[in-house]
Amino acid sequence: MDDQTTKARIRDAAIQRFAQDGLDAPLRSIASDAGVSAGLIMHHFGSRAGLRRACDDYVQSSIRDNKAELMLPAGAPAAMLAQLAQLEGYAPLVGYLLRCLQTGGGLTGHLVEGMVADTVDYLRDGVRAGTISPSRDEAARARLLTDFALGSLLLNLPAGKDRLDLTELPAWFAAYVDRIVLPALELFTEPLLPDSALLDAYLEGQDSAANTERTTS
């Protein structure tokens, strides 16, 4: 993490501590990790919620930037391989995200909605660039992909609500990604269904329902 200002150092320490011990981790532990006083956390972030929002924003922007890189018309395969080679560095961010999902609440809801909105944006960029197929409902597709990704991570969380060992988390995350990359790429590249019969039937049913509603209203 390049930005090593005091504020960024506190944020990075908070992401690691929250990932390790959960979102109720004491601010004094975060201050100790960052080499600052607890008062300085309040000075920079105003409250625990303010610190949490700063962590959310950083994690969300990191995910958005990495995903957007894969939508580029040229260089996406190289970008994917580079990201796979750097998985260990993403582990604390993933651990933090998992803790947010475990905790739930308004801030987590805001974070998830932000991720859905980001997914809409970078998929739309991919459609424009010709690297992604268009969808009949871009927002619904983005939400489903976000739900798939977050739900899968949460189901595979290695420690439940216990303390996450950050020294083991990179290896767990690398193994998890190794397990899902092939089936995910295959699913997105080679259609699971051999023809469009189910989609055609669904769309026809939707059209019939819409026509019935129009004629009876």
C-alpha positions, -999 to 999 in steps of 0.1 A, spaced: 0 0 0 18 30 -13 3 60 6 21 60 39 8 92 54 -2 89 90 -39 87 80 -32 60 55 -10 41 80 -39 41 105 -63 30 78 -41 1 67 -35 -10 103 -73 -9 109 -80 -30 79 -55 -56 91 -67 -55 127 -104 -56 118 -97 -86 94 -79 -104 122 -101 -97 152 -134 -85 138 -149 -51 135 -151 -47 173 -113 -47 176 -102 -21 202 -90 12 187 -61 11 211 -49 -21 193 -51 -3 159 -33 27 173 -5 5 186 -3 -13 153 0 20 135 24 35 160 1 64 170 -21 74 199 -58 65 200 -65 102 201 -48 106 167 -73 81 153 -101 104 165 -83 134 151 -81 119 116 -114 100 114 -137 115 141 -151 82 153 -149 44 149 -176 47 122 -155 73 104 -125 49 105 -147 21 92 -160 42 63 -124 51 53 -115 14 53 -147 6 33 -138 32 7 -103 20 3 -113 -17 0 -141 -8 -24 -118 13 -46 -91 -14 -47 -117 -40 -58 -131 -16 -84 -97 -7 -99 -86 -44 -101 -119 -54 -118 -119 -24 -142 -84 -35 -153 -98 -67 -166 -124 -49 -188 -97 -32 -210 -99 -42 -247 -62 -50 -246 -40 -65 -219 -68 -81 -198 -52 -116 -199 -19 -101 -187 -37 -81 -160 -54 -112 -148 -22 -131 -145 -5 -102 -128 -33 -101 -102 -32 -138 -97 6 -135 -90 -1 -109 -63 -29 -126 -44 -11 -125 -11 -12 -88 -10 -50 -88 -14 -56 -112 16 -61 -85 43 -86 -67 21 -105 -99 16 -104 -107 53 -117 -72 61 -145 -76 36 -155 -110 51 -157 -94 86 -180 -67 72 -203 -93 57 -203 -112 90 -212 -81 109 -239 -68 86 -256 -35 94 -260 -2 76 -224 4 68 -220 -31 53 -252 -25 33 -237 7 20 -205 -10 11 -223 -38 -8 -245 -13 -27 -213 6 -36 -198 -26 -50 -229 -34 -70 -228 2 -85 -191 -3 -93 -198 -36 -110 -225 -19 -132 -199 7 -142 -171 -16 -151 -193 -41 -169 -207 -12 -189 -172 -2 -198 -165 -37 -208 -196 -38 -230 -185 -6 -247 -150 -20 -252 -163 -52 -266 -148 -74 -238 -181 -82 -222 -214 -93 -237 -243 -69 -232 -272 -78 -208 -309 -73 -210 -307 -59 -174 -272 -46 -166 -281 -37 -130 -296 -71 -122 -266 -89 -137 -242 -68 -117 -261 -75 -85 -261 -113 -92 -224 -113 -98 -217 -94 -66 -239 -117 -47 -222 -148 -61 -187 -134 -53 -195 -122 -17 -216 -152 -9 -190 -176 -20 -163 -159 0 -185 -159 31 -193 -196 28 -156 -204 25 -145 -181 54 -118 -202 72 -124 -192 108 -161 -184 113 -163 -156 139 -130 -166 155 -98 -148 151 -84 -149 116 -47 -157 114 -34 -132 89 -2 -153 84 -24 -182 71 -50 -161 52 -28 -155 21 -24 -192 16 -61 -198 22 -70 -171 -3 -46 -184 -29 -61 -219 -26 -96 -205 -28 -89 -185 -60 -71 -215 -75 -102 -236 -69 -126 -212 -85 -108 -195 -114 -111 -224 -139 -148 -232 -133 -156 -194 -132 -138 -186 -165 -153 -217 -181 -188 -208 -169 -184 -172 -182 -168 -182 -215 -185 -214 -225 -223 -213 -217 -235 -238 -191 -267 -245 -210 -263 -260 -245 -291 -239 -260 -314 -209 -252 -345 -230 -245 -349 -220 -209 -341 -183 -215 -365 -182 -244 -393 -198 -223 -387 -173 -195 -387 -143 -218 -418 -155 -235 -435 -159 -202 -425 -124 -191 -439 -110 -224 -472 -129 -219 -475 -116 -184 -468 -80 -195 -493 -83 -223 -520 -97 -199 -513 -69 -174 -517 -42 -202 -549 -56 -215 -565 -59 -180 -554 -25 -167 
